[in-house]
Amino acid sequence: MGAWRRQRRQNPIRLSDTRHPDRKVGGAMEANIYGDVLAVTCDDGTGHLIPLDAIASWGELLGCDTDAEAVAAIIRVRTNRSDPGVIDPATGRNAWTSAYEQVERDELADRQQTRMAALHPVLTASGALSPDGREETRRLLGLDAMPVMEDADGRLADTLAGVADRIAVTRDRFRRRSIDYLTDHRR
């Protein structure tokens, strides 16, 4: 198990607000699946429509251990409007770039493309080498200093359990496709 997975288990992403650590942001009141979309209605009345593809990709990019943790991250970033957008206009780097680089590097290593993985750097927003691209992305999205709060609402977890297999398949497909452009020329 990678260091980033151990770190995520110790500090999972929660549905909480860092400005008000005693208050849950959008704690799930109701969660339903409609086709390929999760509909969450939060305690504060806000609603979120989250495609299962988004849950899968955010979960992979942020290194979430559970689908509920990925949903919590999506809701936190939306609620806090913490995605900074393009960080470096010259290169087009944004908060997600280092996480994509990490996914690509990990997938290359999993496919035993050791040399390609070694030549595929993961960089921070400033261009420095990063030991963990997922951690850099979480930091840039404001998800790094998460206070320990109770897990996502049980109803949300129960709803997601019903589509866990679909999300897992989508997550695997996302991971595989993340490096297809790097390996296609060898086929």
Sequence and secondary structure as in RCSB ss.txt:
>XXXX:A:sequence
MGAWRRQRRQNPIRLSDTRHPDRKVGGAMEANIYGDVLAVTCDDGTGHLIPLDAIASWGELLGCDTDAEAVAAII
RVRTNRSDPGVIDPATGRNAWTSAYEQVERDELADRQQTRMAALHPVLTASGALSPDGREETRRLLGLDAMPVME
DADGRLADTLAGVADRIAVTRDRFRRRSIDYLTDHRR
>XXXX:A:secstr
  HHHHHHHHS   S  SSSTTS SS EEEEEEETTEEEEEETTS EEEEEHHHHHHHHHHHT SSHHHHHHHHH
HHHHHT    EEETTTTEETTHHHHHHHHHHHHHHTT HHHHHTS  B TTS B S HHHHHHHHTT SS     
 S HHHHHHHHTTHHHHHHHHHHHHHHTTHHHHGGG 
